[in-house]
Amino acid sequence: MSHIDKVTFGNNEEYFEEIYPNIWIMHNHKWSLYCWELYRERNNIPSTLVHLDYHWDAINDYSENESTIKDMNLITMKDVLIEEIDIRKDSFIAPAIIRGYINRVDFHCFQTTDIGLTDSILDNYKPIQNIHEKIEDLIQSVGNKEIILDLDLDIFNKSGKLGELWSGEEVKNYIHKITPLIKQAKIITIAMSYGFSGNNEDIEYLTKLVTPMIINIKERE
C-alpha cells in the first residue's frame, strides 16, 4: 500500500491521519494544532511556523479568555476541536502562540483581508511575524531553521474557494521550490480543506499530486 492509499477522501470534519512519520493530513485545517501538540509531547518542537495557505488562519478566538487555552490538556483540546468551540479552521495558529511554543510565523498567503496575526497576539506575546509576497523570499528569510511546515491545498485554488485551480505544472513547480522547507520541517501538516480547495474531485486530484511529492522529498533526505 502506498502512503497516498492511506488517505480517506470525502468531507469528515473529524478526520486527520499520520500518513508518513510526522506528516499529517486532515480534512479540516483546525487539526493542525492537535498534530503539533502530539509531536510536542514526544519531541522538541520548532518555534518557527511556516504557513502556506490561501487564507491567513490567524484569528484569535481566545481573545476574551486566553488563560483557557494556555494549560489545556490534549483530551480537552480534542473535545474543543470536535465541537469547534474556540479552535476552528481559521483560528488554530493563535492557540499555539498563546501556549508558548511558536514565536515566529512566516506567512505566504493570498487572502486580501484579515492579514496576519491579530494586534492582541502581536502585542501580548511578541511573536515575530513575516509576511512574504513571494515564496522565494520566505525561503530565504527562514534560512536553515528547523520549522513546522503547515500547507493548505487551497493555496492552489486561485480564489481560495471553488474557483480555478493552478495548472499541474504550477503546482509541481511550487512544491519543487519549497523543497528546502520540506527538508527542514520536523513536522508537516497538510489540510485538504473541503469547500475551499475546490470540489471533491479537485481535492482528490490535488492531494494525490502534492502529497506523494512531499513524501518523496522526505524519503530522499
C-alpha positions as CSV (number, residue, x, y, z in Angstrom):
1,M,0.0,0.0,0.0
2,S,1.4,3.4,-0.9
3,H,1.2,6.3,1.5
4,I,-1.5,8.1,-0.5
5,D,-3.7,4.9,-0.3
6,K,-4.0,5.6,3.4
7,V,-5.8,8.8,2.8
8,T,-9.6,8.9,3.3
9,F,-11.5,11.2,0.9
10,G,-14.9,12.7,1.4
11,N,-15.5,15.5,3.9
12,N,-15.3,14.4,7.5
13,E,-14.7,17.2,10.0
14,E,-13.0,14.8,12.4
15,Y,-10.6,13.2,10.0
16,F,-6.9,13.5,10.5
17,E,-4.2,10.9,9.9
18,E,-0.4,10.4,10.0
19,I,0.3,9.0,6.6
20,Y,4.1,9.1,6.9
21,P,6.3,9.7,10.0
22,N,5.5,13.3,11.2
23,I,3.4,14.1,8.0
24,W,-0.3,14.5,8.9
25,I,-3.2,15.1,6.5
26,M,-6.7,16.3,7.5
27,H,-9.9,17.5,6.0
28,N,-10.4,20.5,8.4
29,H,-7.3,22.6,9.0
30,K,-8.1,23.0,12.7
31,W,-6.5,19.6,13.4
32,S,-3.0,21.0,12.6
33,L,-2.9,22.4,16.2
34,Y,-3.6,18.9,17.6
35,C,-1.0,17.3,15.4
36,W,1.6,19.8,16.6
37,E,0.7,19.1,20.2
38,L,1.1,15.3,19.6
39,Y,4.5,15.9,18.2
40,R,5.4,18.3,21.1
41,E,4.5,15.6,23.6
42,R,7.4,13.4,22.3
43,N,9.9,15.9,20.8
44,N,11.3,19.4,21.0
45,I,9.1,21.2,18.6
46,P,10.5,24.0,16.4
47,S,9.4,27.6,17.4
48,T,9.1,28.7,13.8
49,L,5.9,28.1,11.9
50,V,5.7,28.4,8.1
51,H,2.1,28.8,6.9
52,L,1.4,28.3,3.2
53,D,-2.2,28.9,2.5
54,Y,-4.7,30.9,0.6
55,H,-6.0,32.1,4.0
56,W,-4.1,33.6,7.0
57,D,-6.0,31.4,9.6
58,A,-4.7,33.8,12.2
59,I,-7.9,34.7,14.1
60,N,-7.7,34.5,17.9
61,D,-11.0,33.0,19.2
62,Y,-9.5,33.1,22.7
63,S,-9.1,36.8,22.8
64,E,-11.6,37.2,25.6
65,N,-10.1,34.4,27.8
66,E,-6.6,33.3,26.7
67,S,-5.9,31.6,30.0
68,T,-8.4,28.9,28.9
69,I,-6.1,27.6,26.3
70,K,-2.7,28.0,28.0
71,D,-2.7,24.8,30.0
72,M,-5.4,22.8,28.2
73,N,-4.6,19.1,28.1
74,L,-4.9,17.1,24.9
75,I,-8.1,15.3,25.9
76,T,-9.9,18.6,26.4
77,M,-8.4,20.1,23.3
78,K,-9.7,17.3,21.2
79,D,-13.2,17.8,22.6
80,V,-12.9,21.5,21.8
81,L,-11.7,20.8,18.3
82,I,-14.6,18.3,17.6
83,E,-17.2,20.8,18.9
84,E,-15.5,23.7,17.2
85,I,-15.9,25.8,20.3
86,D,-12.9,28.2,20.0
87,I,-10.5,26.4,17.7
88,R,-11.6,26.5,14.1
89,K,-10.2,26.2,10.6
90,D,-9.2,29.8,10.7
91,S,-8.1,30.1,14.4
92,F,-5.6,27.3,15.2
93,I,-2.4,29.3,15.0
94,A,-3.1,31.7,17.8
95,P,-3.5,29.0,20.4
96,A,0.0,27.6,19.6
97,I,1.4,31.1,20.2
98,I,-0.6,31.6,23.4
99,R,0.7,28.2,24.6
100,G,4.2,29.4,24.2
101,Y,5.9,27.2,21.7
102,I,5.6,29.2,18.5
103,N,7.4,32.6,18.5
104,R,7.8,33.2,14.8
105,V,5.3,32.8,11.9
106,D,6.3,33.2,8.2
107,F,3.2,33.5,6.0
108,H,2.8,33.0,2.3
109,C,-0.9,33.7,1.7
110,F,-3.1,35.3,-0.9
111,Q,-6.2,36.4,1.0
112,T,-6.6,40.2,0.9
113,T,-8.5,40.6,4.2
114,D,-7.7,39.7,7.9
115,I,-4.0,39.9,7.1
116,G,-1.6,38.2,9.5
117,L,-1.8,37.9,13.3
118,T,-4.2,40.0,15.4
119,D,-2.9,43.1,17.2
120,S,-3.6,41.5,20.6
121,I,-1.5,38.4,19.8
122,L,1.4,40.6,18.4
123,D,1.2,43.0,21.4
124,N,0.8,40.4,24.2
125,Y,3.1,37.6,23.0
126,K,5.6,39.4,20.8
127,P,5.9,36.8,18.1
128,I,8.0,37.6,15.0
129,Q,5.7,37.9,12.0
130,N,7.0,37.8,8.5
131,I,4.6,38.2,5.6
132,H,6.0,37.3,2.2
133,E,4.5,38.0,-1.2
134,K,7.0,35.7,-2.9
135,I,7.7,32.1,-1.7
136,E,11.3,32.6,-2.7
137,D,11.6,35.5,-0.2
138,L,10.1,33.3,2.5
139,I,12.6,30.5,1.8
140,Q,15.5,33.0,2.0
141,S,14.2,34.5,5.2
142,V,13.7,31.2,7.0
143,G,17.2,30.1,6.1
144,N,18.2,26.7,7.6
145,K,15.9,26.9,10.6
146,E,14.1,23.8,11.8
147,I,10.4,24.5,11.2
148,I,6.8,23.4,11.5
149,L,5.5,23.4,7.9
150,D,1.8,23.9,7.5
151,L,0.3,23.7,4.0
152,D,-3.3,24.2,2.9
153,L,-4.1,22.8,-0.5
154,D,-6.5,25.7,-1.1
155,I,-3.3,27.8,-1.9
156,F,-3.5,26.0,-5.3
157,N,-7.0,27.4,-5.9
158,K,-6.9,30.9,-7.4
159,S,-10.0,32.1,-5.5
160,G,-9.4,30.2,-2.2
161,K,-12.8,28.6,-2.7
162,L,-14.5,26.9,-5.7
163,G,-12.6,28.7,-8.4
164,E,-9.8,27.9,-10.9
165,L,-7.1,25.5,-9.8
166,W,-3.4,26.2,-10.6
167,S,-2.2,24.0,-13.5
168,G,-0.4,20.8,-12.7
169,E,2.9,22.3,-13.7
170,E,2.4,25.3,-11.5
171,V,1.6,23.1,-8.5
172,K,4.7,20.9,-9.2
173,N,6.9,23.9,-9.5
174,Y,5.7,25.3,-6.2
175,I,6.4,22.0,-4.4
176,H,9.9,21.9,-6.0
177,K,10.5,25.5,-4.8
178,I,9.6,24.6,-1.2
179,T,11.9,21.6,-1.1
180,P,14.2,23.3,1.4
181,L,11.2,23.9,3.7
182,I,10.1,20.3,3.4
183,K,13.5,19.0,4.3
184,Q,13.8,21.4,7.3
185,A,10.4,20.6,8.6
186,K,10.3,18.4,11.7
187,I,6.5,18.0,11.3
188,I,4.4,18.7,8.3
189,T,0.6,19.3,8.4
190,I,-1.4,19.3,5.2
191,A,-5.1,20.5,5.0
192,M,-7.3,19.3,2.3
193,S,-9.9,22.0,3.2
194,Y,-13.1,20.7,1.7
195,G,-15.2,23.7,0.5
196,F,-12.1,25.8,-0.1
197,S,-9.6,23.8,-2.2
198,G,-12.3,23.0,-4.9
199,N,-14.9,20.3,-5.4
200,N,-14.3,16.8,-4.2
201,E,-12.6,15.8,-7.5
202,D,-10.3,18.8,-7.2
203,I,-9.3,17.9,-3.7
204,E,-8.6,14.3,-4.5
205,Y,-6.5,15.4,-7.5
206,L,-4.5,17.9,-5.5
207,T,-3.9,15.5,-2.6
208,K,-2.7,12.8,-5.0
209,L,-0.5,15.2,-6.8
210,V,1.1,17.1,-3.8
211,T,1.3,14.6,-1.0
212,P,3.5,12.0,-2.8
213,M,5.8,14.7,-3.9
214,I,6.3,15.9,-0.3
215,I,6.8,12.3,1.0
216,N,9.3,11.6,-1.8
217,I,11.3,14.6,-0.8
218,K,11.3,13.4,2.8
219,E,12.4,9.9,1.8
220,R,15.4,11.3,-0.1
221,E,16.7,13.1,2.9
